[in-house]
């Protein structure tokens, strides 16, 4: 099995652990780490922990700090990256863990003026051509994460269509206009987003769980596909061709919620490609999300 993971928003992520954390005071960390990250990169890491060498991450990376990013990749034995070099800077993210309430707080430095330059038309052409070439060799596409503003507004749709036209399974983990524009030209076999993203994209905010489940079923029936809506510690709701499925979450001691959704996507897609069984796939995704929540590494299950 070979899965291509596409990420338009690669990240250098620093995770810091605190015994306690207080606003307006000096806080000292006793443990921290730095990782190459981003939604699809996190998923790729989990996939390779499930099955060694089964996944490659394709992502644009800014030339201002690409050496720092690729150095992190080279020391990560579960991550393989094909970089598309662009102008500008890879974004950074800081995750603050711990404190008396065992919280996870993310701080993202993203899309500030002059922080990243235009990616360039040549880089976009290279990205699309690379996806096209890999789709002749890979079994599936996992496309996750937001589209930075320097990329064409229809880029997500074009990437998904390349994979679908090649007859590959596509899991789309993005939302909003990017997802709606994608659905105008092609339908990913699997849409996996969280509850807030689903409601913002398709409407129905502040629904009861029963109403939300009905809306998910209606959307799945309309699209003739699988729609999976994760809900944090609450049970996951899903539908396949309009048929409802429910999967309870695992009750665990949480250390870090970062990349739990990405880990779910990885576990779900890996199992789905093996068995094409939605119920088993939901359980596999839930298991991977729970394992990830117990490690400080973003997108790790061991």
N, C-alpha and C positions, 0 to 999 in steps of 0.2 A: 504494500500500500504506500502511495506517495501523495502527500498533501502539500500544495503550495499555499503559504500564508502571506497575504498582501497587507502591508501596513503603510499608510500614507503619513502617519504621524509617529515616527520613531522618537524615542525618548531616552535620555540619560537619566536614570532614576536613582536617587540616593535615598536609602531607607535608614532612618535613625530611630533607635530604641531608647526610651526614657523610663526611669522608675516613676517619675512624676513630672508633670509639665504645668507651668504657671505662666499666664499672660503677665507682661510687664515685669518680668524678672529674668535673671540669668538661668538658663536651663542647660544642664550638662548631660551629654549622652555617653554611655559606656559601651555601646555597640552600634556600629553602622556598617553599611555596605553600599556598593554602587553596581548597578546592572544596566546592560542594554535592555531597553523595555519598549513598551508600546503594545496595544491590544493584541495585534496579530503575532507579534514577537513572543509575547507571553504565552499565547496559545501554542505556538510552534515549540516552545521549550517543553510544555507539558506533553505534547504529542510525541516528542523524541524520548521523553521519559516513559511513555506508555509503550513505544516501539522504537528502538534505537534506529536513528537515521531515516525515519519515515517522513520528515517534514523539513522544508526549506522556507525561510522567510525572505521575502522580496520587499525592499523598502528604499525610498529615497533618503539620502543622508547629506546634510550640508557639509561643504568642504571646509568650513571654518573650524570644525571640531570632529571631523570624521576619524582622525587617528585615535582620538580618545575613545570614541564609540567602538571602533573596530578592535581596539585593544581589549575592551571588555568582552566583546564577542569571542576573541581568540582564547580567552581564559574560561569561557563557558562551554563545558563539554556537551551540553544538551541544546546548543543553539548554533544553527548554520544560517548565514546571512548572505544574500546576494545584494550588494548595495548598488543603488543608482545615484551617482554623484551629482549633486546640484549646487547652485550657489547658496550661500547663507549658512545658517547655524542650526544644528539639531537642538530641539527644545529640551529643557530640563524640568524635572519634577522632583519634589522632596516629599517623602512620606514620613510623618511623625507617628510613632507607635508608642503605646503604653500609657502611663499615667494610672491613677487609681481607678479610672473607669474603663481601662483597656480599650481605648479609642484608636481609630485610624483617621488621621487627618492628612489630606493631600494638598500640596501647594504646587500649582503648575505655572510655569513661565511660558506663555504661549501667545503668539500673534501680536506681540507688541510692535509698534511702529519701528522700523529699522532693525528689528530683532532678526528677522529672516527676510532675505531678498526673494525676488521672483525666482521660481524654480527653473524657468526657461523652457521654451517650446521643444528644444532638442531632448531634454531630459524626459519630457512627457511622451514623446515619440519612442524613446528608448524603453521606457517603462511598459508601454503598451505592447511593443514588439517582443519584449522579454516574456510578458504574460502569455502572448500568443505561442511562443516557442515552447514554453514550459507546459502549456496545456496539451501539447502533443505527447507528453511524457508522463504527466501526473494524472492521478485519479480524481482529484477534487480540488476545489478552491475554497479556502477560508479567508474571507475578506472582512476585516474588522477595523473599526476606528473611524475617527472623524477625517474630513477632507480639509486640509489647510487652504486658506483662501487663494494662495498663489496658483493652485491647480484648477484646471477647467471645471466648470460646474457640473458637466456631464461625465467626468472621468470615472466615477464609481459605476455608473451605468455601463459605460463602454468596457470596463474591465470584466464585469459580471457577464456581459453578453459574449465576450470572447470565450469565456469558459463554457457557457451554456451552448453556444454554437458548436463547440468542440465535443459536446455530449458528456460533459463532466458534471459532477454534483457540486453545487454551490451552496455554502452556508454564508449568509449575509448578516453581519453583526454591526449594522450602522442604521441610522434612523433619519427622520426629518425629510427635508427636500431631497437629499441624496437618495433615500430609499424610494420615495414617491416617484422621482425621475427614473430610477431604475425600473420600477414596475411598469412604466409606460412602454418600455421596449423589450423587457424580458422578465421572467419570474424565477428568482432563486428557489431551488427546491426546498430550502430551509431558511426561514427568517428567525433569528434568535436575538431578541432585545429584552431589556428590562421593562418593568411595568410603566415607569414614568416615560420612557422612550416610546412605548407602544401607544400610550394615551396621547402624547404630544403629536405623534405622527398620524394616527388614525382616529383620534377623538375619543371621548368617553371618560374624561378625567373625573375623579371622585366617584367612580362606580363602586357598587358592592362587588364582592368576590364573584357572586353568581352572575351579575350583569357583565363583569369583565370576561368571565369564561364564555358567555354567550357571544360577546363581541369578537373574541378570539376565534371561536368556531365559525362565525359568520365570515370573517376575513379569510380564514383558511379555506372554507368552501368556495368563496369567490375566486381565490387565487389557485385553487386545486394544488395546494402545497402543504408544508408543515410550518406552523407558526408556534414558536416557543417563547413564553414570557416568564423570565425569572423575576423573583420578588424578594431577594435577600433571604432573610431567615424564614419567610413565609413559603408555603408550598408553591412549586412551579406549575403554571397552567399552560397547556399546550393543546393543539388540535392538528389532525391530519385529515385533509379533505372534508373538514367540517365535523369530524368525530373528536369529542373531548377526551383529554387525558390529564391526569393530575399526578404530581410526584411530590411527596412531602420532603422537606429539607431535613438534614441531619442535625441533631442537637449536639454541639461540640463546644469546647472552650476555644474561643476565637482569639488568635494572636494578630492577624493582619488580613483585612478584607480586600486589600488591593489585588486585582487580577482574578478574583473569584469567578466573575462572569466569563473572563477569557479562558480560565481553566475548565469551566462548565462547557464552553463551546468545543474545546479540544476533546474532552472526554466523550461528549455527545457525538461529535462527527466521527471520531475513531470507531466507536461502537456501531454507529449507523452504517458505516461503510462495510463493516464485518457482517452484520446481521440484518440490516434494514428493518429493525424492530424498534418502533418508537418508544415503547415502554422500557425496554432494556437500555436504550440510548439515554433516556431521561435519568435513569438510575446511575448510569456511568458518568454522566455530566455532573450529577449531584455529588457523587463520590469524589470526583476530582476537585470540585469547588470546595468541599469540606476539607480535603487534604491540604489544599492550597492555603486555606484560612488558618492553618496551624503552623505555617512557616513564614519567615520574614522575607523570603525570596519571592518577587512578583512572578507568578506563573511557575509554580513548582509543586510537585506532589510527593517529593521525597527529600 
